Amino acid sequence: MRPLFSLLTLVALVSPAPGGRLAAQTQPGRIPIVIETELGDIQAELDSARAPVTVTNFLRYVDAHLYDGARFFRSVRMDNQPDDSIKIQVVQVALSRENADKEFPPIPLERTNETGLHHVDGALSMARWGPDTGTSSFSIVIDRQPSMDFGGMRNPDGQGFAVFGRVTDGMDLVRRIQARPTRGQQLTAPVRILTIRRK
C-alpha cells in the first residue's frame, strides 16, 4: 500500500501552481518524452502508473520549460569514484543557473520496493540527498545498478533512489556523454539540454 503522505502530496501537486502547467500527469500508463540535447535526442517513457508522485513532479518542470538550458554536468564512471566503496555508473542533469532558483518544493521518495521499478540500464532516477529531498536533478543509469535500489547502500541510509522512467532510444548518446572528459566527476564541457518535452 502506498503511504498516505505520498498520496496527499500527489493531490497537492496536481493543483495548479505558479510557473507550472499540470496536464494529464496522473493518467496511468507510460508518457513518452524527448530530451533534446546539443548532441542529439534521447527518447524515454515515464511510468506514471507506478511512480505517480515523481512523474507528476518531473512533468511540472517539463511543462514550465524549466529544463530548457539544463545540462548533463556529471559523469560517474568506474574510473572516477576512488573514494566510493560502492560504485555506480550514471550521468546526471541539473537545471541551468537561471532556473535553479525556480525549483518546486521537494517530493516524497517513491522507493523501489514500493514501485517495483529498478535501476536497470537506461532508468531515469531522481537525485536526492536525504529521503524526501528530490526536486529537479535526475540521473540516467548505465548498466544495472542494484546498489541504487531500496536496500542498496550507494546512499548510506539504504532507502535508494526513485526510478520514474526509462530510456527507449538514445542510450548510445548517453554512453557518449558518460565517456566525455571529466575533472573528478564534473564534465569539463557539460552537454546542454535544449529542452525536454512530451512526445
C-alpha positions as CSV (number, residue, x, y, z in Angstrom):
1,M,0.0,0.0,0.0
2,R,1.3,3.4,-0.9
3,P,1.9,5.7,2.1
4,L,-0.8,8.3,2.7
5,F,1.8,11.0,2.7
6,S,2.7,10.2,-0.9
7,L,-1.0,10.2,-2.0
8,L,-1.7,13.5,-0.2
9,T,1.4,15.1,-1.8
10,L,0.3,13.8,-5.2
11,V,-3.1,15.5,-4.8
12,A,-1.3,18.7,-3.9
13,L,1.0,18.5,-6.9
14,V,-2.0,18.2,-9.2
15,S,-3.3,21.6,-8.1
16,P,-2.2,24.4,-10.4
17,A,1.0,26.2,-9.2
18,P,2.7,29.4,-10.4
19,G,5.1,28.7,-13.2
20,G,3.9,25.2,-13.9
21,R,1.0,23.9,-16.0
22,L,-0.2,20.5,-14.9
23,A,-1.8,18.4,-17.7
24,A,-2.6,14.7,-17.7
25,Q,0.2,14.0,-15.3
26,T,-1.8,11.4,-13.2
27,Q,-3.1,9.3,-16.1
28,P,-2.0,5.7,-15.7
29,G,0.4,4.2,-18.1
30,R,3.5,5.5,-19.9
31,I,4.2,9.0,-21.0
32,P,6.7,9.4,-23.8
33,I,9.2,12.3,-23.7
34,V,12.1,13.6,-25.7
35,I,15.3,15.0,-24.2
36,E,16.7,17.3,-26.9
37,T,20.4,17.9,-26.4
38,E,23.0,19.8,-28.4
39,L,24.4,16.4,-29.4
40,G,21.1,14.7,-30.4
41,D,17.9,13.4,-28.9
42,I,17.2,10.9,-26.1
43,Q,13.7,9.3,-26.0
44,A,12.2,7.9,-22.8
45,E,9.0,6.8,-21.2
46,L,7.8,7.9,-17.8
47,D,5.9,5.4,-15.7
48,S,3.0,7.4,-14.2
49,A,1.2,4.3,-13.0
50,R,4.0,3.1,-10.7
51,A,5.7,6.3,-9.8
52,P,2.9,8.9,-9.9
53,V,4.4,11.4,-7.5
54,T,7.8,11.5,-9.1
55,V,6.4,11.7,-12.7
56,T,4.0,14.4,-11.7
57,N,6.8,16.4,-10.2
58,F,9.1,15.9,-13.3
59,L,6.4,16.9,-15.7
60,R,5.8,20.2,-13.8
61,Y,9.4,21.1,-14.7
62,V,8.9,19.9,-18.3
63,D,5.7,21.9,-18.8
64,A,7.1,25.0,-17.2
65,H,10.1,24.7,-19.6
66,L,12.5,24.7,-16.6
67,Y,14.7,22.1,-18.3
68,D,15.3,24.5,-21.2
69,G,19.1,25.2,-21.0
70,A,19.7,22.5,-18.4
71,R,22.8,20.4,-18.7
72,F,24.4,17.0,-18.2
73,F,27.0,18.1,-15.8
74,R,28.2,14.9,-14.1
75,S,29.5,11.6,-15.4
76,V,30.1,8.8,-12.8
77,R,32.3,6.0,-14.2
78,M,34.2,3.2,-12.7
79,D,37.4,5.1,-13.0
80,N,36.4,8.4,-11.3
81,Q,35.0,7.4,-7.9
82,P,38.1,6.3,-6.0
83,D,36.7,7.2,-2.6
84,D,33.5,5.2,-3.0
85,S,33.4,1.6,-1.9
86,I,30.1,1.1,-3.7
87,K,30.5,2.3,-7.3
88,I,27.8,3.2,-9.8
89,Q,27.6,4.4,-13.4
90,V,25.3,7.4,-14.2
91,V,25.1,10.7,-16.0
92,Q,23.3,13.5,-14.1
93,V,21.3,16.5,-15.1
94,A,21.0,19.9,-13.3
95,L,18.9,23.0,-14.2
96,S,20.6,26.0,-15.7
97,R,21.8,28.7,-13.3
98,E,19.0,30.9,-14.5
99,N,16.3,28.4,-13.5
100,A,18.0,26.9,-10.4
101,D,16.1,29.3,-8.0
102,K,12.7,28.3,-9.6
103,E,12.6,24.7,-8.2
104,F,9.4,23.4,-6.7
105,P,9.3,22.0,-3.2
106,P,10.9,18.6,-2.6
107,I,8.7,15.5,-3.0
108,P,8.4,12.2,-1.1
109,L,10.7,9.4,-2.1
110,E,9.0,6.7,-4.0
111,R,11.1,3.7,-3.0
112,T,11.8,0.9,-5.5
113,N,10.3,-1.7,-3.1
114,E,7.0,0.2,-3.3
115,T,7.0,0.9,-7.1
116,G,8.5,-2.3,-8.4
117,L,10.8,-0.2,-10.6
118,H,14.6,-0.8,-10.6
119,H,17.8,0.8,-11.6
120,V,18.3,-1.1,-14.8
121,D,20.2,0.2,-17.9
122,G,18.6,3.4,-19.1
123,A,16.5,4.0,-15.9
124,L,15.6,7.6,-15.1
125,S,16.3,8.2,-11.4
126,M,15.6,11.2,-9.2
127,A,18.6,12.6,-7.5
128,R,18.4,13.3,-3.7
129,W,20.4,13.7,-0.5
130,G,18.2,12.6,2.3
131,P,14.7,11.0,1.9
132,D,12.0,13.3,0.6
133,T,14.5,15.8,-0.9
134,G,14.2,15.2,-4.6
135,T,13.4,18.2,-6.8
136,S,14.6,18.6,-10.4
137,S,18.0,16.9,-10.8
138,F,17.9,13.4,-12.2
139,S,20.2,10.7,-13.5
140,I,20.2,8.2,-16.3
141,V,21.5,4.9,-15.2
142,I,24.1,3.0,-17.2
143,D,24.1,-0.8,-16.8
144,R,22.2,-2.4,-13.9
145,Q,22.9,-0.6,-10.6
146,P,21.1,-2.6,-7.7
147,S,23.0,-0.6,-5.1
148,M,20.7,2.4,-6.0
149,D,17.6,0.4,-5.3
150,F,15.9,0.2,-1.8
151,G,18.2,-1.7,0.5
152,G,21.2,-0.9,-1.6
153,M,23.9,1.2,0.1
154,R,25.0,3.7,-2.5
155,N,23.2,6.1,-0.3
156,P,24.1,5.2,3.3
157,D,20.5,5.4,4.5
158,G,19.6,2.4,2.4
159,Q,16.4,3.9,1.1
160,G,17.7,4.0,-2.5
161,F,16.5,6.4,-5.2
162,A,13.2,6.8,-7.1
163,V,13.1,5.3,-10.6
164,F,10.4,7.0,-12.7
165,G,11.0,6.0,-16.3
166,R,13.4,4.5,-18.8
167,V,15.2,5.5,-22.0
168,T,13.7,3.9,-25.0
169,D,16.1,5.2,-27.6
170,G,19.4,7.0,-27.4
171,M,21.5,5.0,-24.9
172,D,24.4,5.3,-27.4
173,L,24.3,9.1,-26.8
174,V,24.0,8.6,-23.0
175,R,27.2,6.5,-23.1
176,R,29.0,9.0,-25.3
177,I,28.1,11.7,-22.7
178,Q,29.4,9.4,-19.9
179,A,32.7,8.9,-21.8
180,R,33.4,12.6,-22.2
181,P,36.4,14.2,-20.3
182,T,35.8,14.9,-16.6
183,R,37.6,16.7,-13.8
184,G,36.7,14.4,-11.0
185,Q,33.1,13.6,-11.8
186,Q,32.3,17.0,-13.4
187,L,32.2,17.1,-17.2
188,T,34.8,19.6,-18.3
189,A,32.3,20.6,-21.1
190,P,28.8,20.0,-19.9
191,V,26.3,18.9,-22.5
192,R,23.5,21.4,-22.9
193,I,19.8,20.3,-23.0
194,L,17.8,22.4,-25.4
195,T,14.5,21.3,-23.9
196,I,12.6,18.3,-22.5
197,R,9.2,17.9,-24.0
198,R,6.3,15.5,-24.1
199,K,6.4,13.5,-27.3
